Amino acid sequence: MVNIILQLPTEDDPWDFWLYAGDFNGDGNINVLDVISLVNLILNPTPEECNIIPEIDPCDGIFPTYYYNQDNGQCEEFITGCCGGGVFNTQQSCQDSCE
């Protein structure tokens, strides 16, 4: 088991942060890629719009929009009725923000 200790930066000193990954049970298993992924997630959080689940709206139009499917990590089309419900207007804007 790998334990990770993280100290986040403060407003007083935004550069004062550190991360320690330690093998506290002695099995020798520290997965460097997991640590790198965690650091990347902390320093580059996913934009909030990538966490929005699209909703069916009450309008009658047919307008393709896109949302980020967190289950498969891909941007997918979602048909709205032209009065909201979708998150991104293009697949490219979804991919640029979330993938």
Secondary structure as a PSIPRED ss2 file (coil, helix, strand):
# PSIPRED VFORMAT (PSIPRED V4.0)

   1 M C   1.000  0.000  0.000
   2 V C   1.000  0.000  0.000
   3 N E   0.000  0.000  1.000
   4 I E   0.000  0.000  1.000
   5 I E   0.000  0.000  1.000
   6 L E   0.000  0.000  1.000
   7 Q E   0.000  0.000  1.000
   8 L C   1.000  0.000  0.000
   9 P C   1.000  0.000  0.000
  10 T C   1.000  0.000  0.000
  11 E C   1.000  0.000  0.000
  12 D C   1.000  0.000  0.000
  13 D C   1.000  0.000  0.000
  14 P C   1.000  0.000  0.000
  15 W C   1.000  0.000  0.000
  16 D C   1.000  0.000  0.000
  17 F C   1.000  0.000  0.000
  18 W E   0.000  0.000  1.000
  19 L E   0.000  0.000  1.000
  20 Y E   0.000  0.000  1.000
  21 A E   0.000  0.000  1.000
  22 G E   0.000  0.000  1.000
  23 D C   1.000  0.000  0.000
  24 F C   1.000  0.000  0.000
  25 N C   1.000  0.000  0.000
  26 G C   1.000  0.000  0.000
  27 D C   1.000  0.000  0.000
  28 G C   1.000  0.000  0.000
  29 N C   1.000  0.000  0.000
  30 I C   1.000  0.000  0.000
  31 N C   1.000  0.000  0.000
  32 V H   0.000  1.000  0.000
  33 L H   0.000  1.000  0.000
  34 D H   0.000  1.000  0.000
  35 V H   0.000  1.000  0.000
  36 I H   0.000  1.000  0.000
  37 S H   0.000  1.000  0.000
  38 L H   0.000  1.000  0.000
  39 V H   0.000  1.000  0.000
  40 N H   0.000  1.000  0.000
  41 L H   0.000  1.000  0.000
  42 I H   0.000  1.000  0.000
  43 L H   0.000  1.000  0.000
  44 N C   1.000  0.000  0.000
  45 P C   1.000  0.000  0.000
  46 T C   1.000  0.000  0.000
  47 P C   1.000  0.000  0.000
  48 E H   0.000  1.000  0.000
  49 E H   0.000  1.000  0.000
  50 C H   0.000  1.000  0.000
  51 N H   0.000  1.000  0.000
  52 I C   1.000  0.000  0.000
  53 I C   1.000  0.000  0.000
  54 P C   1.000  0.000  0.000
  55 E C   1.000  0.000  0.000
  56 I C   1.000  0.000  0.000
  57 D C   1.000  0.000  0.000
  58 P C   1.000  0.000  0.000
  59 C C   1.000  0.000  0.000
  60 D C   1.000  0.000  0.000
  61 G C   1.000  0.000  0.000
  62 I C   1.000  0.000  0.000
  63 F E   0.000  0.000  1.000
  64 P E   0.000  0.000  1.000
  65 T E   0.000  0.000  1.000
  66 Y E   0.000  0.000  1.000
  67 Y E   0.000  0.000  1.000
  68 Y E   0.000  0.000  1.000
  69 N E   0.000  0.000  1.000
  70 Q C   1.000  0.000  0.000
  71 D C   1.000  0.000  0.000
  72 N C   1.000  0.000  0.000
  73 G C   1.000  0.000  0.000
  74 Q E   0.000  0.000  1.000
  75 C E   0.000  0.000  1.000
  76 E E   0.000  0.000  1.000
  77 E E   0.000  0.000  1.000
  78 F E   0.000  0.000  1.000
  79 I E   0.000  0.000  1.000
  80 T E   0.000  0.000  1.000
  81 G C   1.000  0.000  0.000
  82 C C   1.000  0.000  0.000
  83 C C   1.000  0.000  0.000
  84 G C   1.000  0.000  0.000
  85 G C   1.000  0.000  0.000
  86 G C   1.000  0.000  0.000
  87 V C   1.000  0.000  0.000
  88 F E   0.000  0.000  1.000
  89 N C   1.000  0.000  0.000
  90 T C   1.000  0.000  0.000
  91 Q H   0.000  1.000  0.000
  92 Q H   0.000  1.000  0.000
  93 S H   0.000  1.000  0.000
  94 C H   0.000  1.000  0.000
  95 Q H   0.000  1.000  0.000
  96 D H   0.000  1.000  0.000
  97 S H   0.000  1.000  0.000
  98 C H   0.000  1.000  0.000
  99 E C   1.000  0.000  0.000
